[in-house]
Amino acid sequence: MHVVRTYLPETENWLYHLLDHTNDVRHVIYCEKYLPGLFENQKFSFLPLPSIYESDFGNSFFGKIRRFFFKKLLQTSGKTKQQFFTRHLESEKADIIHIHFGTMALVYEACLLKTKIPFVVSFYGYDYNPKYNYKKIFHKATALICEGKAAKEQLIDLGCPEKKIFIVPLGIIPSENLLLKNKLPGHLNLVQIASFTEKKGYIYTIQAVEKSLSVCPNITLTLIGPDSILKRQMADYIRKNKLETSIQIKEAVSPACLNEELQQYDVFIHPSVTAKNGDNEGGAPVVLLNAQNCGLPVISTFHKDIPDYVIHEQTGLLSTEKNVVELVNNIVTFYNMSSHFYIKYCTHAKTHVSNNFDIHNSSIALNRIYKKTGIQENNDR
């Protein structure tokens, strides 16, 4: 049984592909919020939390009072979401519970500590924040899963026993039929595709392009992602600084159209940072793999596991987090790069993803953890 907050935002499509390729497993997906029509699969069955649990009373004084008494009513009637979860654990006869995001493990901590069913927890980013206390989860869980070496170090820093940590990179399905493009010196079309959140480093992307324009006049930047407060703030910055002729913002693209969109550009830029509230990439953004799979070199940062996803001076150029000067230097390098060296970067990028981040290998690694968890539980019994 997989436990997720929402099934499934388009930005988390990597989870669908990971489970879809993990064979010899019956996947039951328990979610607090279900988005119909997205990432359906006949191999999956779903247990969405009834909508009554998601009642929105607002944040007014009276709304908070109503929410308080509503929760009390659920508790006294034996219908809390934790009780709903526990009942379905028993009825589905789950062999293993897989919690996605550490924060979801905290939501159902009491249930997990009581159950005899072994469970594993995958960490992905914001859930590495030191403000969360995972001490009991780390003690009871059979395995903790992360994306790479830097993510593993974060779990150790949070107090997780190293012997319980397993690395499963988030892979993609490599595309063999995508043709590599060419680029001549003296022009550059950049693109960044991500959710508009602080950790994606959008402001540094824009400022770096702004500073590059004096020496790179034929440069364009396209920013693509869903609407948010930060997206509107970035649009305001572009207008106030009269950058509309060089920088445009577009609506989000669906996963099905991602490769087609990426092939319109020369270089993918994504200068990830650690946000003020501690939010970070955990491992690395999967979109970096999508870009390289399409033959796009990447400009990014030495953030968490990104140096394993993007090989500096082979498949892209990396810089220190929040360092606009270094970002400018990397942009100028690709702007002036000859066709010969650009094609070498493109070729290395595509080969790197194919050799190291095939989703099939990630699924095999996850299946091994499931089997190890099941064997260990049987031995304990």
C-alpha positions as CSV (number, residue, x, y, z in Angstrom):
1,M,0.0,0.0,0.0
2,H,1.4,3.3,-1.1
3,V,0.6,6.4,1.0
4,V,0.6,9.8,-0.8
5,R,-0.9,13.2,0.1
6,T,-2.3,13.8,-3.4
7,Y,-2.5,11.4,-6.4
8,L,-1.0,12.7,-8.5
9,P,0.2,16.2,-9.4
10,E,1.8,16.4,-12.9
11,T,5.0,17.6,-11.4
12,E,5.3,14.2,-9.6
13,N,4.8,12.1,-12.7
14,W,8.1,10.4,-11.9
15,L,6.3,8.5,-9.1
16,Y,3.8,7.1,-11.6
17,H,6.5,5.8,-13.9
18,L,8.5,4.3,-11.0
19,L,5.5,2.3,-9.7
20,D,4.3,1.4,-13.2
21,H,7.6,-0.3,-14.0
22,T,7.9,-2.1,-10.6
23,N,6.6,-5.5,-11.5
24,D,5.5,-8.5,-9.4
25,V,3.7,-6.0,-7.0
26,R,0.1,-5.2,-6.5
27,H,-0.1,-1.5,-6.0
28,V,-2.8,-0.1,-3.8
29,I,-2.6,3.7,-3.5
30,Y,-4.1,5.4,-0.5
31,C,-4.3,9.1,-1.0
32,E,-5.9,12.0,1.0
33,K,-6.8,13.8,-2.3
34,Y,-7.4,12.1,-5.6
35,L,-7.1,14.0,-8.9
36,P,-9.2,12.0,-11.4
37,G,-8.1,11.5,-15.0
38,L,-4.4,11.9,-14.3
39,F,-2.0,8.9,-14.4
40,E,-4.7,6.1,-14.4
41,N,-3.4,2.6,-14.5
42,Q,-5.3,-0.7,-14.6
43,K,-2.5,-2.2,-12.5
44,F,-3.3,0.2,-9.6
45,S,-6.2,0.3,-7.3
46,F,-7.1,3.4,-5.3
47,L,-8.3,4.2,-1.8
48,P,-9.0,7.9,-1.7
49,L,-9.9,9.5,1.6
50,P,-13.6,10.4,1.6
51,S,-14.2,14.1,0.9
52,I,-15.7,14.6,4.3
53,Y,-12.2,14.6,5.8
54,E,-11.2,17.4,3.5
55,S,-13.9,19.8,4.7
56,D,-12.6,23.4,4.4
57,F,-13.9,25.6,7.3
58,G,-11.6,28.5,6.4
59,N,-9.1,30.3,8.7
60,S,-11.5,32.7,10.3
61,F,-12.1,32.5,14.1
62,F,-15.4,30.7,13.7
63,G,-14.0,28.5,11.0
64,K,-11.2,27.3,13.4
65,I,-13.9,26.6,16.0
66,R,-15.9,24.6,13.6
67,R,-12.8,22.6,12.5
68,F,-12.0,21.9,16.2
69,F,-15.4,20.4,16.9
70,F,-15.5,18.6,13.6
71,K,-12.3,16.8,14.5
72,K,-13.6,16.0,17.9
73,L,-16.8,14.5,16.3
74,L,-14.7,12.3,14.0
75,Q,-12.6,11.1,17.0
76,T,-15.6,10.2,19.1
77,S,-17.3,8.4,16.2
78,G,-14.2,6.4,15.4
79,K,-13.9,8.0,11.9
80,T,-10.6,9.8,11.9
81,K,-8.5,9.5,8.8
82,Q,-6.0,7.5,10.8
83,Q,-8.7,5.0,11.7
84,F,-9.9,5.0,8.0
85,F,-6.3,4.2,7.0
86,T,-5.9,1.4,9.6
87,R,-9.1,-0.3,8.6
88,H,-8.0,-0.5,4.9
89,L,-4.6,-1.8,5.9
90,E,-6.4,-4.7,7.4
91,S,-8.9,-5.2,4.6
92,E,-6.3,-5.0,1.8
93,K,-4.0,-7.4,3.6
94,A,-1.0,-5.2,2.7
95,D,2.4,-6.9,2.9
96,I,4.4,-3.7,2.9
97,I,3.4,0.0,3.4
98,H,5.4,2.5,1.3
99,I,5.0,6.1,2.5
100,H,6.0,8.8,0.0
101,F,7.4,11.9,1.7
102,G,8.6,11.8,5.3
103,T,5.9,14.3,6.3
104,M,3.2,11.8,5.4
105,A,4.9,9.3,7.7
106,L,4.4,11.8,10.5
107,V,0.7,12.2,9.7
108,Y,0.2,8.5,10.2
109,E,2.9,7.9,12.8
110,A,0.6,6.5,15.4
111,C,-0.7,3.9,13.0
112,L,2.7,3.0,11.7
113,L,4.1,2.5,15.2
114,K,1.2,0.2,16.1
115,T,1.0,-1.9,12.9
116,K,2.9,-5.2,12.5
117,I,3.1,-4.6,8.8
118,P,6.6,-3.5,7.7
119,F,6.9,-0.1,6.1
120,V,9.4,1.9,4.1
121,V,9.5,5.7,3.7
122,S,10.8,7.6,0.6
123,F,12.1,11.2,1.1
124,Y,12.1,13.7,-1.8
125,G,12.9,17.2,-0.8
126,Y,11.1,19.5,1.6
127,D,10.7,16.6,4.1
128,Y,14.4,16.8,4.9
129,N,13.8,19.9,7.0
130,P,15.4,19.5,10.5
131,K,12.2,20.9,12.1
132,Y,10.6,17.5,11.6
133,N,11.2,14.9,14.2
134,Y,11.5,11.4,12.6
135,K,13.1,9.7,15.5
136,K,10.3,7.1,16.1
137,I,9.8,6.6,12.3
138,F,13.5,5.9,11.8
139,H,13.5,3.4,14.6
140,K,10.4,1.5,13.4
141,A,10.8,1.7,9.6
142,T,12.5,-1.2,7.8
143,A,14.0,1.0,5.1
144,L,14.4,4.7,4.3
145,I,14.7,5.5,0.6
146,C,16.4,8.6,-0.9
147,E,17.7,9.6,-4.4
148,G,21.4,9.9,-4.0
149,K,24.5,10.3,-1.9
150,A,23.8,13.9,-0.8
151,A,20.3,12.9,0.1
152,K,21.6,10.0,2.1
153,E,23.8,12.4,4.1
154,Q,20.8,14.5,4.9
155,L,19.0,11.5,6.4
156,I,22.0,10.6,8.5
157,D,22.2,14.2,9.7
158,L,18.5,13.9,10.8
159,G,19.4,10.8,12.9
160,C,18.6,8.0,10.5
161,P,20.8,4.8,11.0
162,E,22.9,4.5,7.9
163,K,22.2,0.7,7.6
164,K,18.6,1.4,6.9
165,I,19.1,3.9,4.0
166,F,18.8,2.7,0.4
167,I,19.4,4.8,-2.7
168,V,16.9,4.6,-5.5
169,P,17.5,7.3,-8.2
170,L,14.4,8.7,-9.9
171,G,14.8,7.7,-13.5
172,I,13.0,8.3,-16.7
173,I,12.3,6.3,-19.9
174,P,15.2,7.1,-22.2
175,S,14.1,8.0,-25.8
176,E,16.3,6.6,-28.5
177,N,14.5,8.4,-31.4
178,L,15.2,12.0,-30.4
179,L,17.6,13.7,-32.8
180,L,20.4,15.9,-31.5
181,K,20.2,19.5,-32.6
182,N,23.0,21.9,-33.4
183,K,23.8,25.4,-32.2
184,L,26.1,28.0,-33.8
185,P,28.1,30.6,-31.7
186,G,26.4,33.9,-31.1
187,H,22.9,32.9,-30.1
188,L,21.3,30.9,-27.3
189,N,17.8,29.9,-26.4
190,L,17.4,29.0,-22.7
191,V,14.5,27.3,-21.0
192,Q,13.6,26.5,-17.4
193,I,10.6,24.3,-16.7
194,A,9.6,23.8,-13.0
195,S,7.1,24.7,-10.4
196,F,7.5,28.3,-9.4
197,T,8.9,27.9,-5.9
198,E,11.9,29.5,-4.2
199,K,14.1,26.4,-4.4
200,K,14.0,26.4,-8.2
201,G,16.1,29.5,-8.3
202,Y,14.0,31.4,-10.9
203,I,15.1,34.8,-9.7
204,Y,18.8,33.9,-10.2
205,T,18.0,32.6,-13.7
206,I,16.3,35.9,-14.6
207,Q,19.1,38.1,-13.1
208,A,21.8,36.1,-14.8
209,V,20.2,36.5,-18.2
210,E,19.6,40.2,-17.5
211,K,23.3,40.7,-16.8
212,S,24.3,38.5,-19.8
213,L,22.4,40.6,-22.4
214,S,25.1,43.3,-22.6
215,V,27.5,40.7,-24.1
216,C,25.0,38.2,-25.4
217,P,22.4,40.2,-27.3
218,N,20.9,37.2,-29.2
219,I,19.8,35.4,-26.1
220,T,16.3,34.3,-25.1
221,L,14.9,32.8,-21.9
222,T,11.6,31.0,-21.6
223,L,10.2,30.2,-18.1
224,I,7.5,27.5,-18.0
225,G,5.4,26.3,-15.0
226,P,2.1,26.4,-13.3
227,D,0.6,29.6,-11.8
228,S,1.7,30.7,-8.3
229,I,2.4,33.9,-6.4
230,L,6.1,33.6,-7.2
231,K,5.3,33.2,-10.9
232,R,3.4,36.5,-10.8
233,Q,6.3,38.1,-8.9
234,M,8.8,37.0,-11.6
235,A,6.5,38.4,-14.3
236,D,6.4,41.8,-12.4
237,Y,10.2,41.8,-12.2
238,I,10.5,41.1,-16.0
239,R,8.1,44.0,-16.8
240,K,9.6,46.5,-14.4
241,N,13.1,45.8,-15.8
242,K,11.9,45.9,-19.4
243,L,13.1,42.4,-20.2
244,E,10.0,41.3,-22.2
245,T,11.8,41.2,-25.5
246,S,14.3,38.6,-24.2
247,I,12.3,36.7,-21.4
248,Q,8.9,35.2,-21.7
249,I,6.8,33.2,-19.3
250,K,4.5,30.4,-20.5
251,E,1.9,28.1,-19.0
252,A,2.8,24.7,-17.7
253,V,3.2,21.9,-20.3
254,S,1.8,18.4,-19.7
255,P,4.3,15.5,-19.3
256,A,3.1,14.1,-22.6
257,C,4.3,17.3,-24.4
258,L,7.5,17.8,-22.4
259,N,10.0,16.3,-24.9
260,E,8.5,18.2,-27.8
261,E,8.7,21.5,-25.8
262,L,12.3,20.9,-24.7
263,Q,13.5,20.3,-28.3
264,Q,12.7,23.9,-29.2
265,Y,15.7,25.2,-27.0
266,D,19.5,25.0,-26.9
267,V,20.2,24.7,-23.1
268,F,18.2,23.9,-20.0
269,I,18.8,26.1,-17.0
270,H,17.7,25.3,-13.5
271,P,19.8,26.9,-10.7
272,S,18.4,25.1,-7.7
273,V,19.0,26.5,-4.2
274,T,18.0,25.8,-0.6
275,A,15.0,28.0,0.2
276,K,14.9,30.2,3.3
277,N,12.5,27.8,5.0
278,G,14.9,24.9,4.4
279,D,13.1,23.4,1.4
280,N,15.5,21.8,-1.1
281,E,15.6,19.4,-4.0
282,G,16.4,16.4,-1.7
283,G,18.2,14.7,-4.5
284,A,17.8,16.4,-7.8
285,P,14.9,17.6,-10.1
286,V,13.9,14.8,-12.5
287,V,13.4,17.4,-15.3
288,L,17.2,17.7,-15.5
289,L,17.1,14.1,-16.8
290,N,14.3,14.9,-19.2
291,A,16.3,17.8,-20.6
292,Q,19.5,15.7,-21.1
293,N,17.5,12.9,-22.6
294,C,16.5,15.4,-25.3
295,G,20.1,16.3,-25.9
296,L,20.1,19.6,-24.0
297,P,23.1,20.5,-21.9
298,V,22.2,21.9,-18.5
299,I,23.2,24.9,-16.5
300,S,22.6,24.3,-12.8
301,T,24.2,24.4,-9.4
302,F,26.2,22.2,-7.0
303,H,23.1,21.6,-5.0
304,K,22.4,18.2,-3.3
305,D,22.6,15.3,-5.8
306,I,22.6,17.5,-8.9
307,P,26.4,16.9,-9.6
308,D,25.5,13.2,-10.1
309,Y,22.6,14.1,-12.4
310,V,24.5,16.7,-14.4
311,I,28.3,16.1,-14.9
312,H,30.1,19.4,-14.7
313,E,31.9,20.3,-18.0
314,Q,30.6,17.1,-19.6
315,T,26.8,17.2,-19.7
316,G,26.5,20.8,-18.4
317,L,28.0,23.6,-16.4
318,L,27.4,24.0,-12.6
319,S,27.9,26.9,-10.3
320,T,27.7,27.8,-6.6
321,E,24.1,28.3,-5.3
322,K,22.8,31.8,-5.6
323,N,26.0,33.0,-7.4
324,V,24.7,35.1,-10.3
325,V,28.2,35.9,-11.6
326,E,29.0,32.2,-12.1
327,L,25.7,31.7,-13.8
328,V,26.5,34.5,-16.2
329,N,29.8,33.0,-17.0
330,N,28.2,29.6,-17.8
331,I,25.6,31.3,-20.0
332,V,28.2,33.2,-21.9
333,T,30.2,30.0,-22.4
334,F,27.3,28.3,-24.1
335,Y,26.4,31.4,-26.0
336,N,29.9,31.5,-27.6
337,M,30.4,27.8,-27.8
338,S,31.2,26.3,-31.2
339,S,29.1,23.7,-32.9
340,H,31.7,21.1,-32.3
341,F,31.8,21.4,-28.5
342,Y,28.1,22.0,-28.2
343,I,27.3,18.7,-30.0
344,K,29.8,16.9,-27.6
345,Y,27.8,18.2,-24.6
346,C,24.6,17.1,-26.2
347,T,25.9,13.6,-26.9
348,H,27.4,13.2,-23.4
349,A,24.1,14.4,-21.8
350,K,21.9,11.9,-23.7
351,T,24.4,9.0,-23.1
352,H,24.7,9.8,-19.4
353,V,20.9,9.6,-18.8
354,S,20.6,6.4,-20.8
355,N,23.4,4.7,-19.0
356,N,22.7,5.8,-15.4
357,F,19.0,6.9,-15.0
358,D,16.9,4.4,-16.9
359,I,13.6,4.0,-15.0
360,H,13.8,0.2,-15.4
361,N,16.9,0.1,-13.2
362,S,15.2,2.3,-10.6
363,S,12.3,0.0,-10.5
364,I,14.5,-3.1,-10.1
365,A,16.2,-1.4,-7.1
366,L,12.9,-0.6,-5.5
367,N,11.7,-4.2,-6.0
368,R,14.8,-5.5,-4.2
369,I,14.0,-3.3,-1.2
370,Y,10.4,-4.7,-1.2
371,K,11.7,-8.2,-1.3
372,K,14.3,-7.6,1.4
373,T,11.7,-5.9,3.6
374,G,9.3,-8.9,3.2
375,I,12.1,-11.5,3.8
376,Q,13.3,-9.6,6.9
377,E,9.7,-9.4,8.3
378,N,9.2,-13.1,7.8
379,N,12.4,-13.9,9.6
380,D,11.4,-11.6,12.5
381,R,8.2,-13.5,12.8
